Amino acid sequence: MFANSTPVYSTQEGLHPDLALHVQRALDNDWRRPIAEHTRGAFDEAQQFYQAHGGPLILDAGCGTGRSTRRLARDYPNACVLGIDRSADRLSRDYTRELGDFPDNALLVRADLVDFWRLAHLAGWRPERHCIFYPNPYPKASQLKRRWHAHPVFPVILALGGVLELRSNWQIYVEEFACAVKQATGQMPGIETLSLTPDSDFISAFEHKYFDSGHTLWRLQCSPSVSTSKS
């Protein structure tokens, strides 16, 4: 692992001035974009796995190579852990799965995350834990709508419920997410810096690389509860 990751750079200083506008727009308007058929197929596979398992559900949203999914499956052995990522390349990098070493209580799914979330909500899923580890921060101010907390799917993320955990190496992203949660639910989530050491069991390769590169890492946790008809 090379400690060569540069800190997130942005000309944006502080919360984006249009954040509240985009959050309210998402809360006020149903999103009607058609769901891609390939994600419907992937969701059906995941639902069969989940139903066959029968345990509490943990979602690892944007799981990358699946290292975080593996870790969650180990930490919560009675849970059904689903890792979702749209990149076939990233999902193919955990070569140990070919040796039968992947946990029996976990499944990696290639799908469009936005559509997967919407299908999960329509199916009435209620994950016990919902993890979003180190999402793409889209640090340009013009990219605000691509950050999950300003995206039209944000109310669906909250409506799924459970303990929602976000980790990021960009403080502004976490603070914006917290403000968006407060706007939607009336409750401000707690934010903390992660206390890690070189011997820590890092949740993902990204987390390990960011730590080795000297980044400060932030974590937000909350238990959102917001109703929505979005699909």
Phi and psi in degrees as GROMACS dihedral restraints (atoms count N, CA, C in turn):
[ dihedral_restraints ]
;  ai    aj    ak    al  type     phi  dphi    fc
    3     4     5     6     1   -93.9    20    10
    4     5     6     7     1   131.8    20    10
    6     7     8     9     1   -87.4    20    10
    7     8     9    10     1    64.6    20    10
    9    10    11    12     1  -125.5    20    10
   10    11    12    13     1    23.3    20    10
   12    13    14    15     1   -86.6    20    10
   13    14    15    16     1   124.6    20    10
   15    16    17    18     1   -81.3    20    10
   16    17    18    19     1   146.9    20    10
   18    19    20    21     1   -60.2    20    10
   19    20    21    22     1   155.6    20    10
   21    22    23    24     1   -63.1    20    10
   22    23    24    25     1   127.8    20    10
   24    25    26    27     1  -111.8    20    10
   25    26    27    28     1   136.5    20    10
   27    28    29    30     1  -152.1    20    10
   28    29    30    31     1   144.1    20    10
   30    31    32    33     1   -77.1    20    10
   31    32    33    34     1   -11.8    20    10
   33    34    35    36     1   -74.0    20    10
   34    35    36    37     1   126.0    20    10
   36    37    38    39     1  -111.7    20    10
   37    38    39    40     1   116.3    20    10
   39    40    41    42     1    81.1    20    10
   40    41    42    43     1  -171.4    20    10
   42    43    44    45     1   -62.5    20    10
   43    44    45    46     1   144.6    20    10
   45    46    47    48     1   -66.5    20    10
   46    47    48    49     1   133.7    20    10
   48    49    50    51     1   -64.1    20    10
   49    50    51    52     1   -19.9    20    10
   51    52    53    54     1   -99.2    20    10
   52    53    54    55     1     8.3    20    10
   54    55    56    57     1   -57.9    20    10
   55    56    57    58     1   -53.5    20    10
   57    58    59    60     1   -59.5    20    10
   58    59    60    61     1   -37.0    20    10
   60    61    62    63     1   -61.7    20    10
   61    62    63    64     1   -46.1    20    10
   63    64    65    66     1   -70.0    20    10
   64    65    66    67     1   -37.5    20    10
   66    67    68    69     1   -63.5    20    10
   67    68    69    70     1   -45.5    20    10
   69    70    71    72     1   -65.4    20    10
   70    71    72    73     1   -37.4    20    10
   72    73    74    75     1   -61.1    20    10
   73    74    75    76     1   -41.7    20    10
   75    76    77    78     1   -66.6    20    10
   76    77    78    79     1   -38.2    20    10
   78    79    80    81     1   -69.2    20    10
   79    80    81    82     1   -30.6    20    10
   81    82    83    84     1   -90.9    20    10
   82    83    84    85     1   -14.7    20    10
   84    85    86    87     1  -128.0    20    10
   85    86    87    88     1   129.7    20    10
   87    88    89    90     1   -69.8    20    10
   88    89    90    91     1   142.8    20    10
   90    91    92    93     1  -102.4    20    10
   91    92    93    94     1   124.6    20    10
   93    94    95    96     1  -113.8    20    10
   94    95    96    97     1    17.4    20    10
   96    97    98    99     1   -60.9    20    10
   97    98    99   100     1   131.8    20    10
   99   100   101   102     1   -58.8    20    10
  100   101   102   103     1   143.2    20    10
  102   103   104   105     1   -84.9    20    10
  103   104   105   106     1   132.6    20    10
  105   106   107   108     1   -66.6    20    10
  106   107   108   109     1   140.2    20    10
  108   109   110   111     1   -64.1    20    10
  109   110   111   112     1   -35.6    20    10
  111   112   113   114     1   -64.5    20    10
  112   113   114   115     1   -32.3    20    10
  114   115   116   117     1   -75.0    20    10
  115   116   117   118     1   -32.8    20    10
  117   118   119   120     1   -59.8    20    10
  118   119   120   121     1   -42.7    20    10
  120   121   122   123     1   -64.4    20    10
  121   122   123   124     1   -42.3    20    10
  123   124   125   126     1   -65.5    20    10
  124   125   126   127     1   -37.6    20    10
  126   127   128   129     1   -66.5    20    10
  127   128   129   130     1   -40.2    20    10
  129   130   131   132     1   -59.0    20    10
  130   131   132   133     1   -41.6    20    10
  132   133   134   135     1   -62.7    20    10
  133   134   135   136     1   -44.6    20    10
  135   136   137   138     1   -64.7    20    10
  136   137   138   139     1   -39.2    20    10
  138   139   140   141     1   -65.7    20    10
  139   140   141   142     1   -39.1    20    10
  141   142   143   144     1   -62.3    20    10
  142   143   144   145     1   -42.7    20    10
  144   145   146   147     1   -63.1    20    10
  145   146   147   148     1   -45.2    20    10
  147   148   149   150     1   -62.7    20    10
  148   149   150   151     1   -46.3    20    10
  150   151   152   153     1   -65.7    20    10
  151   152   153   154     1   -38.1    20    10
  153   154   155   156     1   -67.6    20    10
  154   155   156   157     1   -34.0    20    10
  156   157   158   159     1   -71.2    20    10
  157   158   159   160     1   -51.8    20    10
  159   160   161   162     1    84.3    20    10
  160   161   162   163     1    -3.2    20    10
  162   163   164   165     1   -92.5    20    10
  163   164   165   166     1  -179.3    20    10
  165   166   167   168     1   -62.7    20    10
  166   167   168   169     1   152.6    20    10
  168   169   170   171     1  -103.3    20    10
  169   170   171   172     1   137.5    20    10
  171   172   173   174     1  -125.0    20    10
  172   173   174   175     1   129.1    20    10
  174   175   176   177     1  -104.3    20    10
  175   176   177   178     1   129.5    20    10
  177   178   179   180     1  -111.1    20    10
  178   179   180   181     1    91.8    20    10
  180   181   182   183     1   -84.6    20    10
  181   182   183   184     1   121.0    20    10
  183   184   185   186     1    75.1    20    10
  184   185   186   187     1    53.2    20    10
  186   187   188   189     1   -77.3    20    10
  187   188   189   190     1    -9.7    20    10
  189   190   191   192     1    63.5    20    10
  190   191   192   193     1  -123.6    20    10
  192   193   194   195     1   -76.3    20    10
  193   194   195   196     1   -11.1    20    10
  195   196   197   198     1    94.9    20    10
  196   197   198   199     1     3.8    20    10
  198   199   200   201     1   -61.4    20    10
  199   200   201   202     1   -41.1    20    10
  201   202   203   204     1   -67.6    20    10
  202   203   204   205     1   -35.0    20    10
  204   205   206   207     1   -63.1    20    10
  205   206   207   208     1   -44.2    20    10
  207   208   209   210     1   -59.3    20    10
  208   209   210   211     1   -44.9    20    10
  210   211   212   213     1   -63.6    20    10
  211   212   213   214     1   -44.5    20    10
  213   214   215   216     1   -63.1    20    10
  214   215   216   217     1   -39.4    20    10
  216   217   218   219     1   -64.5    20    10
  217   218   219   220     1   -33.9    20    10
  219   220   221   222     1   -72.8    20    10
  220   221   222   223     1   -41.2    20    10
  222   223   224   225     1   -73.7    20    10
  223   224   225   226     1   -26.4    20    10
  225   226   227   228     1  -126.0    20    10
  226   227   228   229     1    73.7    20    10
  228   229   230   231     1   -65.1    20    10
  229   230   231   232     1   -20.0    20    10
  231   232   233   234     1   -90.5    20    10
  232   233   234   235     1    -3.6    20    10
  234   235   236   237     1   -95.2    20    10
  235   236   237   238     1   157.6    20    10
  237   238   239   240     1   -95.6    20    10
  238   239   240   241     1   116.8    20    10
  240   241   242   243     1  -110.2    20    10
  241   242   243   244     1   121.8    20    10
  243   244   245   246     1  -112.9    20    10
  244   245   246   247     1   121.3    20    10
  246   247   248   249     1  -101.1    20    10
  247   248   249   250     1   126.8    20    10
  249   250   251   252     1  -120.4    20    10
  250   251   252   253     1   130.6    20    10
  252   253   254   255     1  -152.8    20    10
  253   254   255   256     1   148.4    20    10
  255   256   257   258     1   -88.6    20    10
  256   257   258   259     1   -10.0    20    10
  258   259   260   261     1   -94.8    20    10
  259   260   261   262     1   114.3    20    10
  261   262   263   264     1   -64.2    20    10
  262   263   264   265     1   -34.5    20    10
  264   265   266   267     1   -63.8    20    10
  265   266   267   268     1   -47.9    20    10
  267   268   269   270     1   -64.1    20    10
  268   269   270   271     1   -42.4    20    10
  270   271   272   273     1   -66.6    20    10
  271   272   273   274     1   -20.7    20    10
  273   274   275   276     1   -87.0    20    10
  274   275   276   277     1    -3.6    20    10
  276   277   278   279     1   -84.2    20    10
  277   278   279   280     1    -9.6    20    10
  279   280   281   282     1   -89.8    20    10
  280   281   282   283     1    86.2    20    10
  282   283   284   285     1   -71.7    20    10
  283   284   285   286     1   -15.7    20    10
  285   286   287   288     1   -66.8    20    10
  286   287   288   289     1   -19.9    20    10
  288   289   290   291     1   -61.2    20    10
  289   290   291   292     1   -30.3    20    10
  291   292   293   294     1   -67.2    20    10
  292   293   294   295     1   -18.9    20    10
  294   295   296   297     1   -94.1    20    10
  295   296   297   298     1     7.2    20    10
  297   298   299   300     1    75.3    20    10
  298   299   300   301     1    22.6    20    10
  300   301   302   303     1   -95.3    20    10
  301   302   303   304     1    -1.0    20    10
  303   304   305   306     1   -79.6    20    10
  304   305   306   307     1   140.4    20    10
  306   307   308   309     1   -58.9    20    10
  307   308   309   310     1   141.9    20    10
  309   310   311   312     1   -68.3    20    10
  310   311   312   313     1   -21.4    20    10
  312   313   314   315     1   -94.5    20    10
  313   314   315   316     1    15.8    20    10
  315   316   317   318     1  -130.6    20    10
  316   317   318   319     1   151.2    20    10
  318   319   320   321     1  -142.4    20    10
  319   320   321   322     1   135.0    20    10
  321   322   323   324     1   -99.3    20    10
  322   323   324   325     1   134.7    20    10
  324   325   326   327     1  -127.3    20    10
  325   326   327   328     1   127.7    20    10
  327   328   329   330     1   -90.5    20    10
  328   329   330   331     1   116.0    20    10
  330   331   332   333     1  -162.1    20    10
  331   332   333   334     1   158.9    20    10
  333   334   335   336     1   -71.5    20    10
  334   335   336   337     1   118.7    20    10
  336   337   338   339     1   -62.2    20    10
  337   338   339   340     1   -40.0    20    10
  339   340   341   342     1   -59.9    20    10
  340   341   342   343     1   -47.6    20    10
  342   343   344   345     1   -69.0    20    10
  343   344   345   346     1   -34.9    20    10
  345   346   347   348     1   -63.7    20    10
  346   347   348   349     1   -44.3    20    10
  348   349   350   351     1   -57.8    20    10
  349   350   351   352     1   -44.2    20    10
  351   352   353   354     1   -64.4    20    10
  352   353   354   355     1   -41.2    20    10
  354   355   356   357     1   -66.7    20    10
  355   356   357   358     1   -38.7    20    10
  357   358   359   360     1   -62.0    20    10
  358   359   360   361     1   -40.1    20    10
  360   361   362   363     1   -67.1    20    10
  361   362   363   364     1   -43.1    20    10
  363   364   365   366     1   -62.5    20    10
  364   365   366   367     1   -33.1    20    10
  366   367   368   369     1   -81.4    20    10
  367   368   369   370     1    -3.2    20    10
  369   370   371   372     1    79.3    20    10
  370   371   372   373     1    20.7    20    10
  372   373   374   375     1   -64.9    20    10
  373   374   375   376     1   143.4    20    10
  375   376   377   378     1  -134.6    20    10
  376   377   378   379     1    83.1    20    10
  378   379   380   381     1   -62.0    20    10
  379   380   381   382     1   146.4    20    10
  381   382   383   384     1   -72.6    20    10
  382   383   384   385     1   -38.0    20    10
  384   385   386   387     1  -134.8    20    10
  385   386   387   388     1   146.1    20    10
  387   388   389   390     1  -136.1    20    10
  388   389   390   391     1   110.6    20    10
  390   391   392   393     1  -109.3    20    10
  391   392   393   394     1   130.9    20    10
  393   394   395   396     1  -126.4    20    10
  394   395   396   397     1    95.1    20    10
  396   397   398   399     1   -99.4    20    10
  397   398   399   400     1   117.8    20    10
  399   400   401   402     1    52.5    20    10
  400   401   402   403     1    58.7    20    10
  402   403   404   405     1   -68.1    20    10
  403   404   405   406     1   158.4    20    10
  405   406   407   408     1   -55.3    20    10
  406   407   408   409     1   121.8    20    10
  408   409   410   411     1   -77.0    20    10
  409   410   411   412     1   -17.1    20    10
  411   412   413   414     1    43.1    20    10
  412   413   414   415     1    69.0    20    10
  414   415   416   417     1   -75.2    20    10
  415   416   417   418     1   -14.8    20    10
  417   418   419   420     1   -67.2    20    10
  418   419   420   421     1   139.1    20    10
  420   421   422   423     1   -58.3    20    10
  421   422   423   424     1   -31.6    20    10
  423   424   425   426     1   -71.7    20    10
  424   425   426   427     1   -10.3    20    10
  426   427   428   429     1   -98.9    20    10
  427   428   429   430     1    13.4    20    10
  429   430   431   432     1   -50.2    20    10
  430   431   432   433     1   -44.7    20    10
  432   433   434   435     1   -66.1    20    10
  433   434   435   436     1   -11.2    20    10
  435   436   437   438     1   -91.5    20    10
  436   437   438   439     1   -11.0    20    10
  438   439   440   441     1   -76.9    20    10
  439   440   441   442     1   141.0    20    10
  441   442   443   444     1   -57.8    20    10
  442   443   444   445     1   -34.8    20    10
  444   445   446   447     1   -75.8    20    10
  445   446   447   448     1   -12.1    20    10
  447   448   449   450     1  -115.5    20    10
  448   449   450   451     1     8.4    20    10
  450   451   452   453     1   -87.8    20    10
  451   452   453   454     1   150.7    20    10
  453   454   455   456     1   -58.2    20    10
  454   455   456   457     1   -20.9    20    10
  456   457   458   459     1   -82.0    20    10
  457   458   459   460     1    -6.8    20    10
  459   460   461   462     1   -53.9    20    10
  460   461   462   463     1   -45.0    20    10
  462   463   464   465     1   -60.4    20    10
  463   464   465   466     1   -30.7    20    10
  465   466   467   468     1   -69.0    20    10
  466   467   468   469     1   -40.9    20    10
  468   469   470   471     1   -55.6    20    10
  469   470   471   472     1   -46.1    20    10
  471   472   473   474     1   -69.6    20    10
  472   473   474   475     1   -37.6    20    10
  474   475   476   477     1   -66.3    20    10
  475   476   477   478     1   -24.8    20    10
  477   478   479   480     1   -64.1    20    10
  478   479   480   481     1   -25.8    20    10
  480   481   482   483     1    76.7    20    10
  481   482   483   484     1  -159.0    20    10
  483   484   485   486     1    77.1    20    10
  484   485   486   487     1  -176.9    20    10
  486   487   488   489     1   -82.9    20    10
  487   488   489   490     1   114.1    20    10
  489   490   491   492     1   -95.9    20    10
  490   491   492   493     1   125.8    20    10
  492   493   494   495     1  -124.0    20    10
  493   494   495   496     1   125.9    20    10
  495   496   497   498     1  -116.6    20    10
  496   497   498   499     1   136.0    20    10
  498   499   500   501     1  -126.8    20    10
  499   500   501   502     1   142.9    20    10
  501   502   503   504     1  -157.0    20    10
  502   503   504   505     1   155.9    20    10
  504   505   506   507     1  -102.0    20    10
  505   506   507   508     1    16.2    20    10
  507   508   509   510     1  -123.7    20    10
  508   509   510   511     1   110.9    20    10
  510   511   512   513     1   -59.2    20    10
  511   512   513   514     1   -40.0    20    10
  513   514   515   516     1   -60.9    20    10
  514   515   516   517     1   -38.9    20    10
  516   517   518   519     1   -59.9    20    10
  517   518   519   520     1   -46.1    20    10
  519   520   521   522     1   -67.5    20    10
  520   521   522   523     1   -40.5    20    10
  522   523   524   525     1   -67.0    20    10
  523   524   525   526     1   -39.8    20    10
  525   526   527   528     1   -63.4    20    10
  526   527   528   529     1   -42.5    20    10
  528   529   530   531     1   -60.0    20    10
  529   530   531   532     1   -43.3    20    10
  531   532   533   534     1   -62.1    20    10
  532   533   534   535     1   -42.9    20    10
  534   535   536   537     1   -65.1    20    10
  535   536   537   538     1   -37.3    20    10
  537   538   539   540     1   -65.8    20    10
  538   539   540   541     1   -41.0    20    10
  540   541   542   543     1   -62.1    20    10
  541   542   543   544     1   -43.8    20    10
  543   544   545   546     1   -62.6    20    10
  544   545   546   547     1   -40.7    20    10
  546   547   548   549     1   -63.1    20    10
  547   548   549   550     1   -36.3    20    10
  549   550   551   552     1   -82.2    20    10
  550   551   552   553     1   -32.6    20    10
  552   553   554   555     1  -119.1    20    10
  553   554   555   556     1   -15.9    20    10
  555   556   557   558     1    85.8    20    10
  556   557   558   559     1    -0.5    20    10
  558   559   560   561     1  -119.2    20    10
  559   560   561   562     1   131.7    20    10
  561   562   563   564     1   -89.6    20    10
  562   563   564   565     1   119.8    20    10
  564   565   566   567     1   -68.9    20    10
  565   566   567   568     1   157.6    20    10
  567   568   569   570     1   -82.0    20    10
  568   569   570   571     1   145.0    20    10
  570   571   572   573     1  -124.7    20    10
  571   572   573   574     1   137.0    20    10
  573   574   575   576     1  -142.9    20    10
  574   575   576   577     1   157.8    20    10
  576   577   578   579     1   -87.2    20    10
  577   578   579   580     1   142.1    20    10
  579   580   581   582     1   -75.7    20    10
  580   581   582   583     1   132.8    20    10
  582   583   584   585     1   -96.7    20    10
  583   584   585   586     1    99.3    20    10
  585   586   587   588     1  -119.8    20    10
  586   587   588   589     1   156.5    20    10
  588   589   590   591     1  -130.3    20    10
  589   590   591   592     1   167.7    20    10
  591   592   593   594     1   -57.6    20    10
  592   593   594   595     1   -21.4    20    10
  594   595   596   597     1   -95.7    20    10
  595   596   597   598     1     5.8    20    10
  597   598   599   600     1   -65.5    20    10
  598   599   600   601     1   152.1    20    10
  600   601   602   603     1   -87.7    20    10
  601   602   603   604     1    87.2    20    10
  603   604   605   606     1   -64.1    20    10
  604   605   606   607     1   142.2    20    10
  606   607   608   609     1   -70.8    20    10
  607   608   609   610     1   -25.5    20    10
  609   610   611   612     1  -156.5    20    10
  610   611   612   613     1   168.3    20    10
  612   613   614   615     1   -63.9    20    10
  613   614   615   616     1   -34.9    20    10
  615   616   617   618     1   -61.6    20    10
  616   617   618   619     1   -46.2    20    10
  618   619   620   621     1   -61.0    20    10
  619   620   621   622     1   -41.8    20    10
  621   622   623   624     1   -62.8    20    10
  622   623   624   625     1   -45.2    20    10
  624   625   626   627     1   -64.9    20    10
  625   626   627   628     1   -43.4    20    10
  627   628   629   630     1   -62.9    20    10
  628   629   630   631     1   -41.5    20    10
  630   631   632   633     1   -62.7    20    10
  631   632   633   634     1   -47.6    20    10
  633   634   635   636     1   -62.2    20    10
  634   635   636   637     1   -25.9    20    10
  636   637   638   639     1   -87.2    20    10
  637   638   639   640     1     1.3    20    10
  639   640   641   642     1    85.3    20    10
  640   641   642   643     1    16.4    20    10
  642   643   644   645     1   -76.9    20    10
  643   644   645   646     1   147.8    20    10
  645   646   647   648     1   -82.3    20    10
  646   647   648   649     1   134.5    20    10
  648   649   650   651     1  -116.2    20    10
  649   650   651   652     1   135.0    20    10
  651   652   653   654     1  -113.8    20    10
  652   653   654   655     1   149.9    20    10
  654   655   656   657     1  -131.7    20    10
  655   656   657   658     1   135.9    20    10
  657   658   659   660     1  -119.1    20    10
  658   659   660   661     1   136.3    20    10
  660   661   662   663     1  -134.8    20    10
  661   662   663   664     1   140.4    20    10
  663   664   665   666     1  -159.1    20    10
  664   665   666   667     1   167.8    20    10
  666   667   668   669     1  -123.4    20    10
  667   668   669   670     1    80.2    20    10
  669   670   671   672     1   -70.6    20    10
  670   671   672   673     1   152.4    20    10
  672   673   674   675     1  -144.7    20    10
  673   674   675   676     1   103.8    20    10
  675   676   677   678     1  -143.4    20    10
  676   677   678   679     1   131.6    20    10
  678   679   680   681     1   -88.5    20    10
  679   680   681   682     1   147.2    20    10
  681   682   683   684     1  -157.1    20    10
  682   683   684   685     1   151.1    20    10
  684   685   686   687     1  -102.5    20    10
  685   686   687   688     1    11.3    20    10
  687   688   689   690     1   -68.5    20    10
  688   689   690   691     1   146.4    20    10
